[in-house]
Amino acid sequence: MNNGIPPVLQATSGALGSAVGNALVFPLDLATTHLQLRRSSSEKLTFIQTLHRLLIRRTPRQLYSGLKADTISTLLSSFIYFFVYSSLHKFALRQRRQEANRHLESGLITSPAGIGGMTTKASEMPTTTTKIGSLGIVDELVIGLVAGIVSKGLTLPISAITIRQQLGTDHDDDDEERGDIKSRHNKEHEREKTDRETDKKNKSMTILQAIQAMYQEDGLSGMFAALPPSIPLALLPSLTLYIHTLLLRLVVPARHRAHPKGITTFLLGAASNVLATIPLYPLVLLKVISQSGRDKGKESQGGMLGALNRIMYREGVLGLYKGIEGQLVKGIVQQGVMMLLKQRIEESVVMAYRTFA
């Protein structure tokens, strides 16, 4: 992240890039949600098969049901995240520099032997002098965690509305369970009839209907049902940004890091998203399950660990990564587009400022 750019510009460019990337992959997000909420007894479908079935059974309007709420959530969440992150980052750097200056003035940071008559060895100098203008990995991740908690916490109800709208009055899973007890011949014979019936059953849910459904089930707390897994997931954006910065330093020569090529930015953004998502994916799965309103009763007992144990008991370890292929494909495109557009918007604004200043 470019620390020389004002927080508002970083927040705006990041929010716009995230919204565009999110709109491009929204049908992929819909297929991913269905995979994540697939019952263990239902027909086992791959990501491509799930996406194909949704494309056949749903109208274009149904495929993008929830896009409005999701776009609002993405814009707000990304803007808040990048604004808080860049503001805290600038503040932490300023504090680090002030602390280093105080050390210099008090004589705590001394010169190497032979300079200015001082006899301190260079090896005895505090390491503060080597990284006065940068923060360590722990500082970066803590700042990102705070920014993530603030942004995700404020937009959690909106993301819950998106999940409800994506599911709508969906009967796909019920149809699949009924299909599992039929013979293969009968399933093929009635496939066309089932698809027509499913088209009639699946109806889009408005934002108001989604809010009413959550309120009737659990009251206001239902809108924040996914808060426990969302707290550790707040680390995901900062971890992604840190991995992106690390890959940029490892792959791109120093002279090109300030303005890397578009394809380089896209690929690094996609790679960083994959590397950050894989270890945290079980929490992503729990968040979607919590927001969907399914698996009530026993599923609410035992907290996150209890929910993870129940998934492993029913479906094994692989059940914790159900739908990850869709999440990764969606993340590759979304994160790549976001980083690319963010960089281009910031560069355009800086160039325009220099031109007219």
Protein Blocks (a to p, Z undefined) as FASTA:
>chain_A
ZZkbcfklmmmmmmmmmmmmmmmmmmmmmmmmmmmmpcfkbccddfklmmmmmmmmpcfk
lmmgoklmmmmmmmmmmmmmmmmmmmmmmmmmmmmmmmmmmmmmnomaccdehihhiabd
fklpcfklmmmmbccfklmmmmmmmmmmmmmmmmmmmmmmmmmmmnmpafklmmmmmmmm
pcfklmmmmmmmmmmmmmmmpccddfklmmmmmmmmnommlmmmmmmmmmmmmmmmmmmm
mmmmmmmmmmmcfklmmmccfklmmmmmmmmmmmmmmmmmmmmmmmmmmmnopaihjlmg
gijmlmmmmmmmmnojmlmmgoklmmmmmmmmmmmmmmmmmmmmmmmmmmmmmmmZZ
